[in-house]
Amino acid sequence: MKLCRFQPLDSAKEQPRWSAREAYLESRAGGLEGDTIREISGELWGQREPTGRQWKLADVRFLPPSQPTKIVCLGRNYHEHAAEMGSVAPKEPLIFLKPPSAIIAPEEPIVLPRISKRVDYEGEIAIVIGRRCSRLADSDDPRPYIAGYTCLNDVTARDLQKLDVQFTRGKGFDTFCPFGPVLESERPPSDAKIETFVNGAGKQSARLDEMVFSMDVVTRFVTQVMTLEPGDVISTGTPAGVGPLAPGDVVEVRVGGIGTLRNTVTGPENS
């Protein structure tokens, strides 16, 4: 089932300068069926009730499907990506955090920071948590704790990441975490593809079963470190093929069975 958070365009036009986080507070939840959103009350996890209102896609803008307290990301979770970074896959999941202030909605612009000379796209599939969970054992099934799956672009200032060694600055700029547009409650099949396109040209492509550590392994591992709350996000790593973005680019992250996350890129002179 495809679920989403959205804002009617009429209210979006009244507040065009709202950030994704501010707009989220005025957003509505819905289920997507074809070109129609059926509005629901409640969150995208837990109890939901239909309101009876319907919206055409042309009359709304999608918002990030959750408002996470934390965004946990995976590094080098595909062998070929580790190789292109001049490294090898880690022996256990390599995790780092992106701040919630980096979140933007689908179609919002990624703003290139003045202090970086190279900003890369990183298309990924992300897990959205639906139930509070902590310290899951190896024998525990994490799926009952998962609300669904979505697309995420782990935008990275590559030069700053290499300069700093650790990832916080290179991964943490405002606008460096687009995700959405929908939350798919059913897990995509293992042969589903993650693909990234820049200006329509394919740049990344890999199957989910090519991950070094599966989504279940990653989820259990993260809960051994920190408690995950409903809405929290785990982004599971990017395939090989990362590359730079430039002002005017259009970058799309597509995950089979979920949808397409699309964002434009703008230069610092417009920020």
C-alpha positions in Angstrom: 0.0 0.0 0.0 1.3 3.4 -0.9 0.9 6.1 1.7 2.0 9.8 1.6 1.9 13.1 3.3 0.8 16.0 1.2 -0.1 19.7 1.2 -2.9 21.1 -1.0 -1.5 23.5 -3.5 -3.8 26.3 -2.4 -2.3 26.4 1.1 1.2 25.9 -0.3 0.8 29.0 -2.5 -0.1 31.0 0.6 3.2 30.1 2.3 5.6 29.5 -0.5 8.7 30.0 1.7 7.8 27.3 4.2 10.5 24.7 4.7 9.5 21.0 4.3 9.6 20.7 8.1 7.3 23.7 8.6 4.9 22.6 5.8 4.8 19.1 7.4 3.0 20.6 10.4 0.2 21.6 8.0 0.3 18.5 6.0 -2.3 15.7 5.5 -1.9 12.0 5.3 -3.3 9.9 2.5 -3.3 6.7 0.5 -2.3 6.9 -3.1 -4.4 5.1 -5.7 -3.6 5.9 -9.3 -3.8 9.7 -9.7 -6.0 10.1 -6.6 -5.1 10.6 -2.9 -7.7 9.5 -0.4 -7.2 11.5 2.7 -6.9 9.8 6.0 -6.7 11.0 9.6 -3.9 9.8 11.9 -0.3 9.0 11.1 1.0 6.8 8.3 1.5 4.1 11.0 -0.9 3.0 13.6 -4.6 3.7 13.5 -5.9 5.4 10.3 -9.4 6.5 9.4 -10.6 7.7 6.0 -11.9 11.3 6.0 -13.9 10.9 2.8 -12.0 13.6 1.0 -10.1 12.9 -2.2 -7.4 14.9 -4.0 -6.0 14.8 -7.5 -2.2 14.6 -7.8 -2.3 17.8 -9.8 -3.8 19.7 -6.8 -1.2 18.7 -4.1 2.5 18.7 -3.4 4.2 15.7 -1.8 6.0 16.2 1.5 8.5 13.9 3.2 6.5 10.9 4.5 7.8 11.3 8.1 9.3 13.8 10.5 12.2 11.8 12.0 14.0 12.4 15.2 17.1 10.9 13.5 18.3 9.8 10.1 20.7 6.9 10.3 22.7 6.2 7.1 24.9 3.3 5.9 28.3 3.8 4.4 29.9 1.4 1.8 27.0 -1.1 1.8 27.6 -2.1 -1.8 30.9 -3.8 -2.7 31.3 -1.8 -5.9 30.6 1.5 -4.3 33.2 0.7 -1.6 35.7 0.0 -4.4 35.0 3.2 -6.2 35.7 5.1 -2.9 39.1 3.3 -2.8 38.1 1.1 0.1 36.5 -2.3 0.9 33.1 -3.2 2.4 33.2 -3.0 6.3 33.0 -6.1 8.4 29.9 -4.7 10.2 27.5 -2.0 9.2 29.1 1.5 9.1 26.6 4.0 10.3 26.5 7.8 10.5 23.8 10.4 11.1 22.3 13.2 9.0 20.5 16.0 10.8 16.7 16.4 10.3 17.4 20.0 9.3 18.8 18.5 6.0 15.4 17.2 5.0 13.6 18.6 1.9 10.5 17.5 0.1 10.3 16.0 -3.4 10.6 18.7 -6.1 12.4 21.1 -3.7 15.8 22.3 -4.7 19.1 20.9 -3.5 21.3 24.0 -2.7 25.0 23.6 -3.4 27.0 25.1 -0.5 29.6 27.8 -1.3 32.3 26.0 0.6 32.2 22.8 -1.4 33.6 22.3 -4.9 32.0 18.8 -5.4 28.5 17.7 -4.3 27.5 14.1 -5.2 24.1 12.4 -5.5 23.7 9.0 -3.7 20.4 7.2 -4.5 19.2 4.9 -1.8 16.2 3.0 -0.4 15.2 4.1 3.1 13.4 2.4 5.9 10.8 4.3 8.0 10.2 3.0 11.5 6.6 2.5 12.6 7.0 1.3 16.2 9.5 2.2 18.9 12.2 -0.4 19.0 15.4 -1.1 20.8 18.0 -3.9 21.2 16.5 -6.3 18.7 18.2 -9.7 18.8 19.6 -11.5 15.8 16.5 -13.8 16.1 14.0 -11.0 16.1 12.1 -10.1 12.9 12.3 -6.3 12.5 9.5 -6.1 9.9 6.7 -5.5 12.5 8.6 -2.4 13.6 8.8 -1.0 10.0 6.1 1.4 8.6 7.4 1.2 5.1 10.1 2.0 2.5 10.8 5.1 0.5 13.4 6.8 -1.8 16.2 9.0 -0.4 19.1 10.9 -1.8 22.1 11.0 0.6 23.5 14.2 -0.9 27.2 14.5 0.0 29.8 17.2 -0.2 32.5 14.7 -1.3 35.5 17.1 -1.0 34.6 18.0 2.6 33.9 14.4 3.5 37.4 13.4 2.4 38.9 16.4 4.1 37.2 15.8 7.4 37.5 11.9 7.4 34.3 11.7 9.4 31.0 12.4 7.7 29.0 15.0 9.6 29.9 18.2 7.7 29.9 16.6 4.2 26.5 15.0 4.8 24.8 17.5 7.0 24.1 20.7 4.9 20.6 22.0 4.7 18.8 20.4 1.7 21.1 17.4 1.7 18.4 14.9 2.5 15.5 14.8 0.0 13.2 11.8 0.7 9.8 10.5 -0.4 7.5 10.9 -2.2 5.6 8.0 -0.9 5.9 5.3 1.8 5.3 1.8 0.5 4.1 -0.5 3.3 5.1 -3.7 1.5 8.8 -4.5 1.2 10.0 -4.4 -2.4 11.3 -7.8 -3.7 15.0 -8.6 -3.4 15.5 -8.1 -7.1 14.0 -4.6 -7.1 16.4 -2.0 -8.5 17.7 1.2 -7.0 18.5 3.6 -9.9 19.7 7.2 -10.1 19.3 9.5 -13.1 20.7 13.0 -13.7 19.1 14.9 -16.5 17.5 11.7 -17.7 20.8 9.8 -18.0 21.3 6.7 -15.9 24.1 6.9 -13.3 23.4 4.2 -10.7 21.7 0.8 -10.8 21.7 -2.1 -8.4 19.4 -4.7 -6.9 18.4 -4.8 -3.3 20.0 -8.2 -2.9 23.4 -6.7 -3.8 23.7 -5.0 -0.4 26.5 -6.2 1.8 24.2 -6.1 4.8 20.5 -6.7 4.3 17.8 -4.3 5.5 16.9 -6.7 8.4 20.6 -7.0 9.5 21.0 -3.2 9.3 17.8 -2.5 11.3 18.7 -4.9 14.1 22.3 -3.5 14.2 21.1 0.1 14.6 18.7 -0.8 17.4 21.7 -2.2 19.3 23.1 1.3 19.3 20.1 3.6 19.7 16.4 3.5 20.3 14.4 4.1 17.1 11.2 6.1 17.3 8.2 6.1 14.9 9.1 8.1 11.9 12.9 7.6 12.2 14.7 6.8 9.0 17.4 4.3 8.1 18.9 4.9 4.7 20.6 1.7 3.6 23.5 2.8 1.4 24.2 3.7 -2.2 25.3 1.6 -5.1 28.3 2.4 -7.3 28.1 5.3 -9.8 28.1 8.3 -7.5 29.0 11.6 -9.2 28.8 15.3 -9.1 25.8 17.6 -9.4 25.8 21.1 -11.0 23.3 24.0 -10.9 20.4 23.3 -13.2 20.6 19.5 -12.9 17.5 17.4 -12.2 18.3 14.3 -10.1 15.9 11.4 -9.8 16.1 8.4 -7.4 13.9 5.5 -8.5 13.2 2.4 -6.4 11.3 -0.4 -8.1 7.8 -0.9 -6.5 8.0 2.5 -4.7 8.4 5.4 -7.0 10.6 8.3 -8.1 12.1 11.0 -5.9 12.8 14.1 -8.1 14.7 17.3 -7.1 16.4 20.1 -9.0 19.8 21.5 -8.1 20.6 25.2 -7.6 23.8 27.0 -7.0 24.8 29.0 -3.8 24.1 32.3 -5.6 20.4 31.5 -5.4 20.5 30.4 -1.7 
